[in-house]
């Protein structure tokens, strides 16, 4: 029998001894075992700190984000092998989708957060703080990656999602992880971890995985580490009180199972969309993952006058749930994780049933499809009814971690809120109502006891992710019994793995530390206009002082007529008495427009477009005949992914200061521009570079990859040029229409073509047959064909011609393809 392995200190290895036997949840087959015996936990943690941390903390947020995106794409391609393994946990295809692709979704979501961080390894938080009247002493806050490891102790119910929702966040922050999946489903976490390690995408030490319960994992954690725990509230409390956590002040985040509640609003009576939505949502939350969700609905709180209606409707919905082998399409609910869990659920149900009635389901009889109740860990959905929820507390303090929920009545909304509070803190609560006043009152009064609140109604139902779905951009956690911690939450979650530090100094020093220009810092005079630099060459503090312009009465009148902005201060000088204005006043937006006229570089260059305006302040009025000049200074650079049919570009934030004739600051703004990045991947294909390369090629030249001869390569390029000149167009586009736009967009990227790609027109072009008597003749024909291509677009600059792979291309796109394609083949033969 195969053992589940651990990836530690750069190697896969097994624990010592026989270990704990793990059974298939559906068939009962013993197929693997888990052992953590013989593992040197202190060395594992130190390896993460010394190897993984060093690699990750040096990466920028953009690099970390792109790493996560690449990893998510890699795992998505291999998802089916994880689904096959997930069936052993008792999960259906839908259950597994939440765990597996939900986990990958966390990688994608956190990868996108890179756009909110600077292009550097640390983050600059909030606004600068002036600590002096003269503006020469200031402060800022930065966040840097902690120098430890993130220790994740996970639950059995989501072995993939539970691992990736945490790791995605600590990796984005620049910290490595040591993951401890629960032994019952560690084999699935192991499979995903193996794929991640095999991908080579993560730096070594970024991920270590101990598949099982290492009871001494907290004994040597340090103040630079972070510990997270997902599981039962009772276990969480024990871990939270570990002496080492207290001694070292180790951050500890706990996400515990809780008695989540769903409330039916008084307006949501039978026959309304909200009533139907409520019933379906409760049924879904009871049966998805066989109820083994920390966010599942455990308490169903409904108006007392519809208690019977809810019970009947919910019973009818539960009757539709087919239980059995999760591999079968018709099965809607699989098994619990193991037989021990079945017994645990039955004990908890018995505890609640001391005061509540069991009104649906059975603890003993089962009607299964394709499965054997004796072998698998199956249980029926169980609905209990507690008629006196204010005096009987079992349903508010006892959680049966399975397809179990308790129905209870309320009289007033205040009663419903009080019942929700009796769970003593939960991860999520929801209310089904179409009355926004009910929604407001419940949300405001219940928010103290819940980490998340969903208001479900007919308007959002089709797009709603549901009661039980934590989202990467939202905080996941809750107060009290739910653990008091927070996970995910977009940028909030990432900051949990970083150390916040207040820094003080002069604006010039703080600018250099943060990489963001601060007001009153020293300028770095640009040698040429800042807009003439590519994105890579622009530096924080790079500045330009413009020439001057006098603002006239005519400017003010013309701007008012052009914009229809006839505010009295600009157009009616007889109405200025009692106002803050002394004379005819220049429009604020004309000041911005005039400033742009002073600092904009008119020639075509790397600045591709105006991208927006972030802040704008008018600090003093400007009047007719005032004279202004502008200081344009690079404030910050933000990396940006290449999009669509655009050349790669980054965002530059420019600090604009408008001064008057007295050198007093009159206005400030932060404008954004898209600035193109340098193209330094490809050699430009000119007459000179082409002939120099061809001169190096001879009959004996061998390709670095592929099987073409030198002459075949030249004749292939000639054929491509004859397509580009319009001489050859009698072929079909082979790329499916739904993909053609994405494929065409790759022409704009500074990325080389893939090697060993089969030319789709190879048979038509008869590439295996040489058409010219020798290489010299082929070279001459290549030059001739290229000249014809250039001449065609010189004569027809607006024309488009089709390409078999990229579709219809215009003149510029043929230029991009020419550059990529020739570089591809000239590199193949070592000519470039």
N, C-alpha and C positions, 0 to 999 in steps of 0.2 A: 504494500500500500504506500502510495506516494505521500511524502510529508510536505506540508506547506512551509516554504522557505522564507528566510529573512534577507533583506538587502541591507548590509551594514558594512561600513568602512571599505566601500568599493567592491564588495563581493556578495554573491548569493551563497547562503549557507543554511544548514538545518540546525535546529536545536538538538540537544542531547536527549537520550532516553526515548521511550515509546511515545510520550506525550498524551494529549487528550484526543480521543477518537471523535471525528466529526461525521455526522450522518446526513445523507440527502433528505431534505425536509419532506419530500413527496414519497419517495420509495423506501426510505429507511436504510438505504445502502450505506455502509461504512466505507468511505472512499478516500479520506485523508486524515491526517492527525496534525496537531499543533503542539509544539514544545518551545519554551523559551529558556530551557535549562542550558547553562554553559555560556550564556551571552554576557559579555563584559559591558554593562550598561554605562559606567563612567567613561569608558573609552569611546563608546558609540556617540555619546553626547559631545565629547571633546573633538571627535572627528568632524562632526557637523559644524562646531564653532570655528575650528581651525581651517578646514578645507572648504566646506560649502559656504560659510559666511563670507569668507574672504573673496570668493568668486562673485557672489551675488551682490554684495554691497558696493562693488566697483562698477557694476552695470548701471546704466541710466534707466529711468522709468520707461523710456521709449524702448530700450533694449529688452527690459523685463517683460513689458507688455507684448512685444512682438514674439518673444519666446513663448508666452502663454498661448497666443493665437496659433502659432505653428504647432504647439503641442496638442491643442484642441483639434486642429485639422487632422493631425496624425492619428489621434485616438479615434476620431469619428470614422475614419476609413477602416478601422479594425473592430467596430462596435459589435458586429454579429457574433464574434467569438465570446464576447462578454455576455451577450444575451443568453447564449447556450449555457454558460456556467451559472448565470443568475437564476435559471429555472430551479436549480438545486436548492436555492434559498427559500423556495415556495412561492416566488414572485411570478405573476403573470407577465405577459409582454408589456402591458400598460404600466404595471408596477415597476418593471425593470427600466422602462423608458424614463420614469421619474428619477430613478437612481443613476442610471448610466448616462443617458443624454442630458439629464438635468445637471449631472456633475460636469460634463463637457461644457454645458452652457455657462457654468460658473467661470470656467477658464476664459471663454469668449467674452463674457461680460466684464470681468476684471481686466482683461487685455485692453478693452476699449477705454478703461479709466486712465490709461497712459496719456490720453489727450488732455487730462485735467492737471497733469503734473509737469514740472519743467523738464527740459531735456538734460538732466543731470542726476546724479545718484541720490540726492536728498531733496527735500521739499521745503519751500519757503511758505510759511503759513500766515494768512491774514494780512492786514494793512501795516505799513510802517508806523512807528510811534515816535513823534518828535518829543525829545526830552529837554529841549532848550528853546528859548525864545529866538535865538539867532539861527536856529536850524543847523547847528554844527555838531550836535550831539543827539543821537537817535538810537532806536532799538528796533529789533525785529525778532520774529520767532522762526527757528528752523526745526525740521524734524529729520533725524538721521536714522538709518537702520540700527537696531540693537545688535550687539556683537555676539549674541547667543544663538540658541536654536529654539524653534517653536515645537513644543511637545504636544501632540494631539492624541488624546485618549478618546477613541470613538465607540459609538454604539453599534449593535449588530444589524440594525434595520436598514441602514443605507451605507453599505461598505464603500461604494464609489463616490456618491454625492458627499457623504460625510468627510471623506478624505480630501476631495478636490475643492469643496467650498471653503475649506480652511487653508489648504496649501496655496490655492490661487492668490489668496490675500497676503499670506506671509511672503510668498515669492515676489509679489508686486512690491512689497515693502523692502525687499532685499535681505530677507532672512531665510535660512534653510529649515527643513522640517524633519522631525522624527515622528513617524506616524505609528500608532498602536491600534490597529483594527481589533474589534471584538473577535474572539476565537471562532464563534459559531459561523461567521461568514468571511473570515480572513482570506480564504482561498480566492474569493472574487477580487478583493483589494490587491492581493498578491498578483493576480493576472494583469490588472491594469498597471500596477507598479512596474511589472516586468516590461510591459510595452513602453512605458515612459523611459525606462532605463535604456532599453534597446534603441529607442529613437535617437539617442545621443543629443537631444535638444537641451536637456537640463545640464548645467555644469555639475561636475562630480561633487558629491556632498550635499547638493541641494535637497535631495530626498533620501532618507533612510526609512526602512519600514520593519518594524518588529511585529510579526503576526501572532499576537497572543497577549496575554496579560502578564506584564512584567511588574510585579508588585513593588519592586524597588526603584521604579523609574523616577520617582520624585526625590530620592535620597540625595542626589548630587546635582540637582538643578541649581542655577546661579541667578543672581540679580539681573543678568542680561538676557536670560531665557524668558519665554512666555509659555504658559501652560493653558491648554483648553481641554475641557471635558464635556462630552455629550453622553447622557445615560440617565440612570435613575437618580432621583433626588436624594435618596438615602446614601448611595455610593458617593455622589457629588459632595455631600456635606462632610464625609470622612476625608476625602481628598483635600477639600478646601481648608481643612484644619491641620494639614500636614505641617509639622514643625519647621521643615526646611523652607516651605513657602513663606512662612511668617518670618523666619530668621533672615532670609535673603530678600524679602519684599518682592517676591516673584509675582508678576501680573498673572492672575488666574481668571479665566472666563469659563463660566459654567452654563450649559444649556441643558436643562433637566426636563423630564417628562412632566406634563402638567394636566390639570383638569380643565381643558379648554371648553368654552361654552359657545353655543349658537343660540341666538335669541330670535324669536319670531315676533315682529312688530304687531301691535294691535290692529293696524290697518290691513295686515296681510292675511285676510280671511280666506277660507276655501273659495276657489274660483278666481282668485287674483293671480297674476303671474308670479308675485313674490311668494305666495304660499307654495306653488308648484316648484319654484326654484329652491326654496328652503328644503322641501322634502328630498329633492334629488341631491342637494348638496350634503345633507346629513347621511343619506344612503351611501354616497360616494366616499365620504370621510370614514364611515364605519367599515367599508369593505376594501378600499384601496390598500395595498400592502397588508391585507388581512387585518387591518386596524393597527398595525405596528408602526405608528407614526407619532412622533412627539407632538405633532400639531393636530392630531385627530380630534374630532368632536366627541367629548366624553359626557357632556351635559347638554341636554336639549331643553331649553327654557321657553315655554309657550304660554299664551294667554289661557286661563283656566277654561274659558268658554269654548275653546277649540281643541282641548286636550284629546278628546276622543277622536276627533277628525284627524289630528296629526298621527295618532297611534295607528289608526286604520290605514291612512295613506302611506305611512312609512312601512307598515307591514306588507302592503301590496307591492311596494317597490323592492323590498327585501326578498319577496317571493320570486322575483325575476333574476336573482343572483344565482348563477350556476357555480357550484363549488367542486373542485377536483384538481386534476393534473393541469398545472398552469401552462403546459406546452400546447394544450388543446385550444383552438380558437374560440370554442363556445364557452369555455370556462371564464368566469368573471372574478372569482376569488380563489386564491391558492391556499397555501398552508402557512401555519406559524413556523417559526424558524426551527423548532425542535420539540420533542415530546416534553421536555422540562418546561418549556414556555406554555404548552397546553395546560399542564398541571398548575402552573402559576396563575394563569388566567382563571381557571376554574376556582381556585382558592379566593381570588379577589372578587369574583362574581358572587360567591357564597357570602362574602363579607357584606357586600352591598345589599344582597337579597335578604339580609336579616330584617330590614325595614321596608325594602322595595319589593314590588312584585315583578316576576319574570313574565313579560307579556308577549315576547316573540322569541323563537328559537328554542334549542334544547341543548343541555349540557352533555347528553349522551347519544341521541340518535342523529345520524347524518345520512344525507342522500348525496353521494359523490358521483362524479363523472370521470371515468378513466383512472380511478385511484382506489387504493385499499386503505380504509380507515384504521386498520390495525397496524399498518406499516408507516403511514405518513402522520404528520403533525397537524391534523385537521380539526377544525372546530366550527360550529354553526355561528352565524351572526346572532348576537344576543341583545335584545332590547328590554331594559327594565323600566319600571314606572314608580317614581317616588312621589306620592300624593302629599306628603307633609315635609317639603324640603327645608323649611325653616327650623324644624325641630329634630330632624334626622340628618346627621352629618356624613354618613358613610359614603354617599355618592360624591360629596365635596372633598373627601380626603383620601379616598381609595381609588387607585387607577388600575383597571384591568387592561393590560397592554395587548389588546387584541380587538376583534370586531365587536366591541361592547360599548353601549352608550345608555344613559339613563334619562328618561323623559320626566319633566317636572313642570308644575303649573305656576303662574304668577297672576296677581290681580292688577297691579299698577306697574308702570315703567320703573318707578323707584324700587319696587319689589324685585323686578328682573335684574336691576343693577346690583342690588344687595346679594341676590343669589349668585350672580357672576363673581362678585367679590369673595364669596365664601370658599372659592377654590384657592384663595390665598396666593394669587399670582399665577398668571398663565402666559404661554407664548403667544396665543392668539385668541381673539373672540370675534364673533361676527353677528351681524343683525340683518335680517331680511325685512326691508321696509321701503315703501315708496313715499313716505312722509319725511321730508328733510328735517322737520322740527324734531321728530322722534329720533332721527339719526343723530342730530346735533346734540340733543340732551343726553342720549345714551353714550355717545363718544366722549363728550367732555367729562361726564361723571364716572365713566368706566375706565378711562385711559390710565388711571393710576395703577391699575391692577393687571394690565395687559401690555405685552410688547408690541402687538399689532392689532388693529381693528379693521375688519372688512365690512363695508356697507354694501349689501347685495340687493340689486333691484333690476327691473326690466331694461333699464337703460344701459347697464354695464355687463349684463349677464353673458353676452356672446364673447366679450373680450376679457372678462374676469378670469384671473388665474385661480380663483377659488380660495376657500377658507384655509386649506392646508398647505399652500405652496409658498414657502419662503422665497424671496427674490433677492438676487445678489446686490441690487442697489438699495434694498431696504434693510433696516436693522432686524436681526433675528435673535430673539432672546426675550426675556421677560423678568419681572420682579418676583420676589418672594420664592414660592415653591419652584418656579421656573428657573431659578438659579441666580438671578440678578445680573446676568452677563449680557453681552451683546456680540454678535458675530455679523459678518458681512457688512451691509450698510454702505456700500460704495466706498468713498474716500475715508469715511469714518473707520471702517474695518481695517484698512491699510495702516492708518495712523496708530492702531493698537500695537503694532509691531515695531514702532519707531519711538525714539526718544525725543521729546520736545525740549528745546534749549533756547532760552532768551539770549540774544547777542546784542551788545551795546558797542557803540563806536561812532566815528564820524561818518557822514553819508558816503564819502568816498571809500572808506574801508568797508562799510557794510555792503556797498555796491559790489566790491570785489569778492567779498565772501559769498554773497547770495547769488551773484550772477545776474542780478536785476538792478537796473539803474535806479538810484534813489534821488529824489529832489534835493538840490543843493550840492550834489556830488560834483567832483571835477569833471569837466568835459574832456573827451579825447577827440581832438580836431581831426576830421576825416581828410585824407589826402585828396580825395575826389568826392563827388556827390554820393552820399550814402545809398541812393537809389540805383547807382551803377554797379554795386557789388552783388554778387550772388549770396545766397542764404548762408553758406558756410563761412564766408569771409566777413560777414557783418558781426561786430562785437558790441557787447554791452557798453554804453557810454560813448560810442561813436557819434559824433555830433557835427552839425552844420549850422552856422549863423548866416541868415539870409540878408539880402539887401533890404532897403526900407520902402514903405509905401505910405502915402498920405491918403487918408479916407475923407472923401469930399461930400458935400451936400448932394451932389448929383449921384454919387454911389448909393446914398441912403434912399433917395427917391426912386432910383431905378430898381433897387433891390425890393422895395415895397411893392412897386408895380409888377415886378416879375413874379413875386411869390404870393401877392395879395395879403401880405402881412402889414396891415395898416395900424398897428398898435400906436396909441396916441404919442408915446415918447419919440417915435420915429417921424411922425407926420403932422402933429399938431402942437407946435411949440407954445401955443396960448394956454395949454392945459397942464403945464409943468408945475404950477404952483402947488406946494404941499407934497410933491413927489420926491423921490430920491434923485431925480435927474435935474441938471442945471441948464442943459442946452439940448439941441436936437441930437438924439442918441443913435449910435450905430447899432443895427440889429446884431444880436449875439451870433446868429448863424451866418451873417455876412462876415463877421470877424473870422469865423472858422473857414469860410470860403476864401476870404482874402489870404488867410494864413496858408491854405493849400496852394493858392496861386504863387505864393512866395517860395514855398519849399518843394513843390513838385518838380521832378526832373522830366522835361518834355520828351526826350529821346526814348525810343524803344530800348528796353533793357531787361534786366532780370526781374524787376517788379512787374508782376503779372496782373494784379488787380487790387483795388481798394477792398478790404475785407470787412470793414466795419469800424464802429466807434464804441469804445468801452466806457470812457468817462469824459465829462466836459464840465468845466466850471468857469463862470464869468466873474472875475474877482473885483473889477471896477468898471464903471461905464466908460465907454470911449465916445467922443463927440466928433462932429464934423471938423475937419482940418487937423485931427490928431494924426500922428505918424507912428507906424508900427513896424516892427521886425520880428522875426521868429527864430527860436532855437529848436531845431529838430534833432532829437537824441534817441538812439536805440535804447529802449527800456528793457526788452526781454525778447528771447527767441523761443518759439514753440514748434516742435517737429510736427509734421502732418503726413498722414498716409497719402500716397498717390491715389487720385480719384478719377474714375472715368477716363475720358479722352482729354486729360490734362497732363502736362509735363510735371514731374515731381517738384514739389514746392513746399516751403515751410512758412509759418506765420511769423512776422516780425511786429512787435508792439513798439510804436514810436511815441515818445513823450514830446508833446508839442507845447512850447511856452511862447506866448505872445506878449511882447514888451512894448510899452509906449515910448514916446520921445524922452521921457524922464528915466528910462530904464526900469520902470516899475512894471511888475507883472500884472497884466490885465486879464489874461485868460490862460487856461491850461486844458489840454485834452490828451487822451490816449487813443491813437488811431492804429488800425491793424492793416497790414498789407500782406498779400501773398507774394512771396519772393521765390523765384525759381532756383533750384539747386544746380550745382555744377554737373555737367555731364563729363565724367572722366573715366567712363567704362569703355567706350568705343572710340576707335580711331575714325575721324571724319573721312569719308570717301571722296577724295578730290582726284583730279587728273594726276597730280604729283604722287599722292599716297598710293593710288592704284598701280601706276607704272613701277614705282619702287618695289611694291610687293610682288608684282608679276615677274620682275627681274630676278627675284630670289627663287622662283619656282622652276624646277627642272623635271625631266622625266623620271628621275630617281627619287624625287621627294616622296616621303612616306607620311601618311596621316597619323596624328596623335590618337585619334579614335576613328571608328568606322572603317569601311572597306573600299571606298572610292579611290581610284587612281587620281593623280594630279590632273590629267586631261579630262577625266569624267567630272571632276569638281568644276573645272573651268567651263565645260560645256553645260553643266547644270546651271551655273550662274548666267551663262548666255541665254539659256532657255527662259530663265526667270525674267531677265531684262526684256525679252521679246514679249512676255506677258505684260510687263509694265509699260511697254510702248504701244500696246493695243494691237500688236501684230497677231498675237495668239489670244483669243478670248472664247474659243469654242470648247468650253468645259463647264462643269457644274461646280458650285461651291459645296465642299464636302462637310463643312462644319454645320451641325444642326442649327436652325434659325434661333432656337432659344438660347444657344450659347455664343452666337456670333458676336454680340456686343462685348461680352466679357473677353473673348479672344482678341478682338480688335483693340481693346483697351490696353492689352499687354504691349502693344507697339510703343506706347508712350512711356513705358517703364524703363528705367536704366538697368535692365536685367538681361543677361545673355540668353540666347535661345537654348533649349534643351538639346543635349547630345543624342545621337542615334535615333532621331525622329525620321520616320519614313515619309518621303515626299509623296503626297497623294497622287501626283500626276506622273509618277515614275514610268508606268507602263505606257502611257500616252506619249511621253517624251522619249521612250525607248532608251533610257539612260544606260542600259547595259551595252548598247552599241555605240561605238565612237563614230562621230559624224565627220570629223576633220582628219586629214592625213597625219598631222603631228601636233604636238603641244603648241608650237609657235603659231601655227594657223589658228588653233583654238583661241589663243590669247588675242590675236588680232580680231577675230569674230566677236569675242567678248567685248572688247573696246568699242567695236562698231555698234553692237547691240545697246551698250550703255549710252552711247552718243544719241542713238535713236530715241531712247527713253527720255533723256533730258530734253531733246528737241521737241518731242511730243508735248510735254507739259509746258515748255516755253511757249508753244503755239496755242495750247489749250489749257490755260492755268486753272480753269474752273471745272475741268473734266474729272470724272471718276471712272476707274477701271477695276474690274473684279480680280480678286486673288482667290485661289481655291481654298485657302485656309482662313484668311482674314476678311473675306467679303469685299464689298465695294469700298475702294480707297481713293481719297483725293490726293492732290499733288504732295501735300505735306506728309501724309501718311505713307505714301510710296517712298518718300525720302527717309522716313523713320525705318521702314522695312528694309530698304536698300542698305542703310547703315548697319542694322542688326545682322542682316543676312550675310553680307560680305565679310563683316567681322567674324561671324560664326565660322565660315569656311576658311578664311585666311588664318584664323587662329588654329583651326583643325590641322593646317599644314605648316604651322609655325611661322607664318609670314607676318603676322601682327603679334 
